[in-house]
Each structure stands twice: as structure tokens, then as C-alpha cells.
Amino acid sequence: MSTTKNIDIKKLISENILIIIVLVMAIGVGIYRPNFLGIRNIQNVAINTACRFIIALGISGCLITKGNDLSAGRTVGLGACIAGTLLQEANYSGKFYPNLPEMNILVVLLICIAICCIFGFINGCVVSFWQVPPFIATLGMQTIVYGICMVYTKNIPLGGYREDYLYIAKGKLFGVIPFLFIIATVIGIFMWFLYNKTRHGKYMYAIGGNEAAAEVAGINVAKTKIKIYVLASALFAIAGFLLGAKAGGATVNTGLSYELEAIAECTIGGVSTNGGVGKVSGILVGVLVFEILKSSMQFLKIDTSWQYIVQGAVIIIAVALDLRKYLAKK
């Protein structure tokens, strides 16, 4: 005897209303301005999505365990600035380290990751051992990282990057698929495997579902949380490294408020701020929706000020819908 599960259309629409609105908007913009659906704009959306997707993946682990990381944007900026100071052209007049020999790009990336992971480790320890709420702990770290970045760069805008570094963002496989998109895809696959096929992923969801029960079950909650915050910072460092190549420069304000967009993208994609729920595929959908929204407004030539207002409203609505789903389950 087989049973069929009735689909609640009204509930489905209400839970995905933001996605539906943005998709309808994108179709309308595509009809109004056909080049919106052209290969060049699709490539631009893919490139913009790549860095944001990596940041959102970092935030997601924190959210799934009922945490957060408000230092994400500043960590991204620090990663971009460290890479910028080490990957400038030898003959650039404003070179940050005039006598620095040419460094291997991969070595620079590893340096960025190692330094940024220090702050993730501190976040994890403060949240786990001192029991400081993640919101407060990472808000304080946000300011600390910003200050360190200002001290390190002396508030000097960075530029004059090496061509091989810039090529990471400019390059395209077969002249069509951006390298940044490929890198983000590889990282996304790795994170999917980590979340779904490893003990770490199982522990993460268990902690988000019920931290006390997870601890009773023998899960080392503190160790798992520290790993999550360190991994998040590693992803922020990678995103900052790639963002610097994409922008062709960096300042202490690179990555400003990126964590807020990442939280919204995660919640749009089904990652609950109440913990225990979230998929990598959903995160990708959330990031794409947010980037398509921004691209649509740009094609419609909506004033930048109004774009920020719309984005802010989307963040509020996304979290409100998530809370609504959580309360409906109680």
C-alpha cells in the first residue's frame, strides 16, 4: 500500500517567497533588457557569486550550531590586504615592501589563511570556553581585526598587483567559465562532503539541534565549535584573497558588511539561524538569488541608495521568514 504526500502549495510559496519574487524580477528584467541574460552578464554574476558563496559557506557552519561570525567581513578585508601587500609588481612605485622578492602565489594564500585562522581560533575558544555569546564575541573580534588591518596597512590603499595574481579573477576556462567560479565550485563540493559525509558534519548538526544532548552523547562540543570557527576564517581568507584579485586592489574597508549579506544568503537558502538546519546547495541558491537581485537592480538603473534599502529589507525579511518557520514547528 503506497501513500502520497500532499504538497502544501501555500506553505511552499510562503517559505520561498523571496526566491520567487527575485526569479520573477529576473525574468522581467531579461524581457525588458535582453542583454541581462547574455553570456557576459551571466559570467559577471558567476564571478560575483563565487566570493560571496565562499563567505556564506564559512558563516553557515556558525549558524548551524546556533552561532554567528560578525567578524567575517573584516577577516575577508584582512586577507585581501595581506595578499595585496605581498603580490605587488616589483616595479610598482607604491610597493608596500620595496625589497620583498617575488613570492609564490600559493605561499601567499597559505600565509593569508594561517593568519586569519588565528582569529577564528580565538573566536572558537572565546565562544566555547568563556561561554561568550557568538554575537558579542565576533562583534568584538570584528573591531579588533579592523584595527589590526589599519595598523598593518597604515590605511594605505593597495594596488599595482602582479598580472599572475589578477589572472586568477580574469581567467576563464575555454574562454567561457571563470576561474573564480571553478574555485568556488570545488570549495562547495568539499564543504558538501564535509557536512554530509564526515563525523565533523554529523557533530555540527547534532550540536545545532540540541547542544546539551550532543554533549551527553559524547561529542566534544568545544573542539567541534573551534574547528567550525577556524574553518570559517580559512574560507574568509580565501574569499579575501580572491576578492583582491577580482577588484585589482584593496583597502581596510574591503569586505565591509559582507557578513550581513552572507547571513541573509544563508537564511534565504534554508540555513536556520536557530541551528541544526542547512544545506550547501541551499546556500548556493541563496547567494545566487541575492546576486541576481543586485544585478537586476543595476540593469534597471535603480539608484544605488535604493539598492541598499532593498538589500537591507531582504535581510530583515529573510531572517523574519526563518523565525516564522522555526516558531511554526514548535
Disulfide bonds with the S-S distance in Angstrom:
none
